[in-house]
């Protein structure tokens, strides 16, 4: 797999996947909140 300048890391366990999922969900929530504040 080619790493094109990103910090790509393998998921080695279910715990890694759960942490990644929580981080992604948090990032999306922050994005949605910040997006709605830009409209005001």
PDB file of N, CA, C and O in Angstrom:
ATOM      1  N   UNK A   1       0.844  -1.179   0.000  1.00  0.00           N
ATOM      2  CA  UNK A   1       0.000   0.000   0.000  1.00  0.00           C
ATOM      3  C   UNK A   1       0.886   1.237   0.000  1.00  0.00           C
ATOM      4  O   UNK A   1       1.841   1.331   0.771  1.00  0.00           O
ATOM      5  N   UNK A   2       0.565   2.167  -0.857  1.00  0.00           N
ATOM      6  CA  UNK A   2       1.372   3.371  -0.997  1.00  0.00           C
ATOM      7  C   UNK A   2       0.860   4.447  -0.039  1.00  0.00           C
ATOM      8  O   UNK A   2      -0.336   4.736  -0.008  1.00  0.00           O
ATOM      9  N   UNK A   3       1.763   5.036   0.736  1.00  0.00           N
ATOM     10  CA  UNK A   3       1.417   6.109   1.667  1.00  0.00           C
ATOM     11  C   UNK A   3       1.778   7.426   1.007  1.00  0.00           C
ATOM     12  O   UNK A   3       2.953   7.785   0.933  1.00  0.00           O
ATOM     13  N   UNK A   4       0.781   8.146   0.531  1.00  0.00           N
ATOM     14  CA  UNK A   4       1.024   9.386  -0.209  1.00  0.00           C
ATOM     15  C   UNK A   4       1.021  10.593   0.720  1.00  0.00           C
ATOM     16  O   UNK A   4       0.162  11.467   0.603  1.00  0.00           O
ATOM     17  N   UNK A   5       1.980  10.643   1.642  1.00  0.00           N
ATOM     18  CA  UNK A   5       2.112  11.790   2.516  1.00  0.00           C
ATOM     19  C   UNK A   5       1.185  11.799   3.722  1.00  0.00           C
ATOM     20  O   UNK A   5       1.246  12.716   4.540  1.00  0.00           O
ATOM     21  N   UNK A   6       0.346  10.810   3.840  1.00  0.00           N
ATOM     22  CA  UNK A   6      -0.573  10.730   4.984  1.00  0.00           C
ATOM     23  C   UNK A   6       0.027   9.869   6.065  1.00  0.00           C
ATOM     24  O   UNK A   6       0.940   9.081   5.816  1.00  0.00           O
ATOM     25  N   UNK A   7      -0.489  10.023   7.262  1.00  0.00           N
ATOM     26  CA  UNK A   7      -0.061   9.176   8.379  1.00  0.00           C
ATOM     27  C   UNK A   7      -0.959   7.949   8.443  1.00  0.00           C
ATOM     28  O   UNK A   7      -1.697   7.773   9.412  1.00  0.00           O
ATOM     29  N   UNK A   8      -0.905   7.116   7.442  1.00  0.00           N
ATOM     30  CA  UNK A   8      -1.728   5.911   7.388  1.00  0.00           C
ATOM     31  C   UNK A   8      -1.163   4.866   8.346  1.00  0.00           C
ATOM     32  O   UNK A   8       0.024   4.543   8.312  1.00  0.00           O
ATOM     33  N   UNK A   9      -2.041   4.348   9.197  1.00  0.00           N
ATOM     34  CA  UNK A   9      -1.640   3.305  10.139  1.00  0.00           C
ATOM     35  C   UNK A   9      -2.627   2.165  10.039  1.00  0.00           C
ATOM     36  O   UNK A   9      -3.812   2.365   9.770  1.00  0.00           O
ATOM     37  N   UNK A  10      -2.125   0.976  10.258  1.00  0.00           N
ATOM     38  CA  UNK A  10      -2.986  -0.209  10.215  1.00  0.00           C
ATOM     39  C   UNK A  10      -3.789  -0.332  11.497  1.00  0.00           C
ATOM     40  O   UNK A  10      -3.333   0.031  12.581  1.00  0.00           O
ATOM     41  N   UNK A  11      -4.984  -0.847  11.344  1.00  0.00           N
ATOM     42  CA  UNK A  11      -5.810  -1.184  12.496  1.00  0.00           C
ATOM     43  C   UNK A  11      -5.481  -2.626  12.849  1.00  0.00           C
ATOM     44  O   UNK A  11      -5.711  -3.539  12.056  1.00  0.00           O
ATOM     45  N   UNK A  12      -4.942  -2.822  14.047  1.00  0.00           N
ATOM     46  CA  UNK A  12      -4.463  -4.143  14.440  1.00  0.00           C
ATOM     47  C   UNK A  12      -5.397  -4.880  15.390  1.00  0.00           C
ATOM     48  O   UNK A  12      -5.212  -6.071  15.638  1.00  0.00           O
ATOM     49  N   UNK A  13      -6.395  -4.188  15.922  1.00  0.00           N
ATOM     50  CA  UNK A  13      -7.288  -4.842  16.870  1.00  0.00           C
ATOM     51  C   UNK A  13      -8.659  -4.186  16.840  1.00  0.00           C
ATOM     52  O   UNK A  13      -8.840  -3.123  16.246  1.00  0.00           O
ATOM     53  N   UNK A  14      -9.609  -4.822  17.480  1.00  0.00           N
ATOM     54  CA  UNK A  14     -10.955  -4.269  17.588  1.00  0.00           C
ATOM     55  C   UNK A  14     -10.912  -2.957  18.363  1.00  0.00           C
ATOM     56  O   UNK A  14     -11.650  -2.024  18.045  1.00  0.00           O
ATOM     57  N   UNK A  15     -10.062  -2.880  19.364  1.00  0.00           N
ATOM     58  CA  UNK A  15      -9.928  -1.643  20.151  1.00  0.00           C
ATOM     59  C   UNK A  15      -9.459  -0.490  19.270  1.00  0.00           C
ATOM     60  O   UNK A  15      -9.962   0.626  19.395  1.00  0.00           O
ATOM     61  N   UNK A  16      -8.501  -0.746  18.380  1.00  0.00           N
ATOM     62  CA  UNK A  16      -8.052   0.289  17.450  1.00  0.00           C
ATOM     63  C   UNK A  16      -9.212   0.782  16.599  1.00  0.00           C
ATOM     64  O   UNK A  16      -9.362   1.983  16.377  1.00  0.00           O
ATOM     65  N   UNK A  17     -10.026  -0.143  16.128  1.00  0.00           N
ATOM     66  CA  UNK A  17     -11.170   0.220  15.299  1.00  0.00           C
ATOM     67  C   UNK A  17     -12.177   1.043  16.085  1.00  0.00           C
ATOM     68  O   UNK A  17     -12.718   2.016  15.559  1.00  0.00           O
ATOM     69  N   UNK A  18     -12.438   0.676  17.325  1.00  0.00           N
ATOM     70  CA  UNK A  18     -13.378   1.425  18.156  1.00  0.00           C
ATOM     71  C   UNK A  18     -12.873   2.845  18.410  1.00  0.00           C
ATOM     72  O   UNK A  18     -13.650   3.798  18.354  1.00  0.00           O
ATOM     73  N   UNK A  19     -11.585   2.988  18.687  1.00  0.00           N
ATOM     74  CA  UNK A  19     -10.998   4.308  18.921  1.00  0.00           C
ATOM     75  C   UNK A  19     -11.086   5.148  17.651  1.00  0.00           C
ATOM     76  O   UNK A  19     -11.434   6.327  17.712  1.00  0.00           O
ATOM     77  N   UNK A  20     -10.774   4.552  16.506  1.00  0.00           N
ATOM     78  CA  UNK A  20     -10.862   5.258  15.230  1.00  0.00           C
ATOM     79  C   UNK A  20     -12.299   5.706  14.970  1.00  0.00           C
ATOM     80  O   UNK A  20     -12.532   6.836  14.541  1.00  0.00           O
ATOM     81  N   UNK A  21     -13.255   4.824  15.229  1.00  0.00           N
ATOM     82  CA  UNK A  21     -14.665   5.141  14.998  1.00  0.00           C
ATOM     83  C   UNK A  21     -15.114   6.300  15.879  1.00  0.00           C
ATOM     84  O   UNK A  21     -15.789   7.213  15.402  1.00  0.00           O
ATOM     85  N   UNK A  22     -14.746   6.274  17.165  1.00  0.00           N
ATOM     86  CA  UNK A  22     -15.111   7.367  18.071  1.00  0.00           C
ATOM     87  C   UNK A  22     -14.472   8.684  17.647  1.00  0.00           C
ATOM     88  O   UNK A  22     -15.113   9.734  17.697  1.00  0.00           O
ATOM     89  N   UNK A  23     -13.217   8.629  17.231  1.00  0.00           N
ATOM     90  CA  UNK A  23     -12.527   9.841  16.782  1.00  0.00           C
ATOM     91  C   UNK A  23     -13.194  10.412  15.534  1.00  0.00           C
ATOM     92  O   UNK A  23     -13.369  11.625  15.417  1.00  0.00           O
ATOM     93  N   UNK A  24     -13.564   9.539  14.609  1.00  0.00           N
ATOM     94  CA  UNK A  24     -14.210   9.990  13.380  1.00  0.00           C
ATOM     95  C   UNK A  24     -15.575  10.600  13.685  1.00  0.00           C
ATOM     96  O   UNK A  24     -15.914  11.654  13.147  1.00  0.00           O
ATOM     97  N   UNK A  25     -16.360   9.949  14.539  1.00  0.00           N
ATOM     98  CA  UNK A  25     -17.673  10.477  14.914  1.00  0.00           C
ATOM     99  C   UNK A  25     -17.537  11.835  15.600  1.00  0.00           C
ATOM    100  O   UNK A  25     -18.331  12.741  15.346  1.00  0.00           O
ATOM    101  N   UNK A  26     -16.542  11.978  16.463  1.00  0.00           N
ATOM    102  CA  UNK A  26     -16.312  13.259  17.143  1.00  0.00           C
ATOM    103  C   UNK A  26     -15.933  14.341  16.139  1.00  0.00           C
ATOM    104  O   UNK A  26     -16.421  15.468  16.224  1.00  0.00           O
ATOM    105  N   UNK A  27     -15.077  14.007  15.204  1.00  0.00           N
ATOM    106  CA  UNK A  27     -14.664  14.970  14.183  1.00  0.00           C
ATOM    107  C   UNK A  27     -15.857  15.416  13.346  1.00  0.00           C
ATOM    108  O   UNK A  27     -15.978  16.597  13.021  1.00  0.00           O
ATOM    109  N   UNK A  28     -16.739  14.483  12.996  1.00  0.00           N
ATOM    110  CA  UNK A  28     -17.917  14.835  12.204  1.00  0.00           C
ATOM    111  C   UNK A  28     -18.874  15.732  13.003  1.00  0.00           C
ATOM    112  O   UNK A  28     -19.478  16.651  12.451  1.00  0.00           O
ATOM    113  N   UNK A  29     -19.002  15.458  14.295  1.00  0.00           N
ATOM    114  CA  UNK A  29     -19.862  16.287  15.140  1.00  0.00           C
ATOM    115  C   UNK A  29     -19.306  17.707  15.241  1.00  0.00           C
ATOM    116  O   UNK A  29     -20.055  18.679  15.144  1.00  0.00           O
ATOM    117  N   UNK A  30     -18.007  17.822  15.434  1.00  0.00           N
ATOM    118  CA  UNK A  30     -17.363  19.143  15.489  1.00  0.00           C
ATOM    119  C   UNK A  30     -17.543  19.862  14.157  1.00  0.00           C
ATOM    120  O   UNK A  30     -17.822  21.061  14.132  1.00  0.00           O
ATOM    121  N   UNK A  31     -17.386  19.142  13.058  1.00  0.00           N
ATOM    122  CA  UNK A  31     -17.570  19.733  11.735  1.00  0.00           C
ATOM    123  C   UNK A  31     -18.988  20.269  11.571  1.00  0.00           C
ATOM    124  O   UNK A  31     -19.179  21.397  11.116  1.00  0.00           O
ATOM    125  N   UNK A  32     -19.985  19.459  11.941  1.00  0.00           N
ATOM    126  CA  UNK A  32     -21.381  19.893  11.803  1.00  0.00           C
ATOM    127  C   UNK A  32     -21.669  21.132  12.651  1.00  0.00           C
ATOM    128  O   UNK A  32     -22.350  22.052  12.196  1.00  0.00           O
ATOM    129  N   UNK A  33     -21.156  21.158  13.873  1.00  0.00           N
ATOM    130  CA  UNK A  33     -21.362  22.315  14.757  1.00  0.00           C
ATOM    131  C   UNK A  33     -20.700  23.543  14.156  1.00  0.00           C
ATOM    132  O   UNK A  33     -21.314  24.609  14.098  1.00  0.00           O
ATOM    133  N   UNK A  34     -19.469  23.413  13.712  1.00  0.00           N
ATOM    134  CA  UNK A  34     -18.766  24.570  13.150  1.00  0.00           C
ATOM    135  C   UNK A  34     -19.394  25.032  11.850  1.00  0.00           C
ATOM    136  O   UNK A  34     -19.403  26.227  11.558  1.00  0.00           O
ATOM    137  N   UNK A  35     -19.918  24.104  11.066  1.00  0.00           N
ATOM    138  CA  UNK A  35     -20.571  24.466   9.805  1.00  0.00           C
ATOM    139  C   UNK A  35     -21.836  25.284  10.077  1.00  0.00           C
ATOM    140  O   UNK A  35     -22.107  26.262   9.381  1.00  0.00           O
ATOM    141  N   UNK A  36     -22.594  24.889  11.072  1.00  0.00           N
ATOM    142  CA  UNK A  36     -23.832  25.607  11.379  1.00  0.00           C
ATOM    143  C   UNK A  36     -23.539  26.989  11.973  1.00  0.00           C
ATOM    144  O   UNK A  36     -24.346  27.905  11.814  1.00  0.00           O
ATOM    145  N   UNK A  37     -22.424  27.152  12.639  1.00  0.00           N
ATOM    146  CA  UNK A  37     -22.061  28.459  13.197  1.00  0.00           C
ATOM    147  C   UNK A  37     -21.584  29.421  12.127  1.00  0.00           C
ATOM    148  O   UNK A  37     -21.697  30.634  12.301  1.00  0.00           O
ATOM    149  N   UNK A  38     -21.054  28.911  11.024  1.00  0.00           N
ATOM    150  CA  UNK A  38     -20.603  29.783   9.947  1.00  0.00           C
ATOM    151  C   UNK A  38     -21.790  30.454   9.246  1.00  0.00           C
ATOM    152  O   UNK A  38     -21.653  31.560   8.722  1.00  0.00           O
ATOM    153  N   UNK A  39     -22.939  29.801   9.234  1.00  0.00           N
ATOM    154  CA  UNK A  39     -24.124  30.316   8.569  1.00  0.00           C
ATOM    155  C   UNK A  39     -24.724  31.482   9.352  1.00  0.00           C
ATOM    156  O   UNK A  39     -25.318  32.387   8.766  1.00  0.00           O
ATOM    157  N   UNK A  40     -24.567  31.459  10.681  1.00  0.00           N
ATOM    158  CA  UNK A  40     -25.149  32.528  11.496  1.00  0.00           C
ATOM    159  C   UNK A  40     -24.496  33.794  11.191  1.00  0.00           C
ATOM    160  O   UNK A  40     -24.841  34.823  11.772  1.00  0.00           O
TER     161      UNK A  40
END
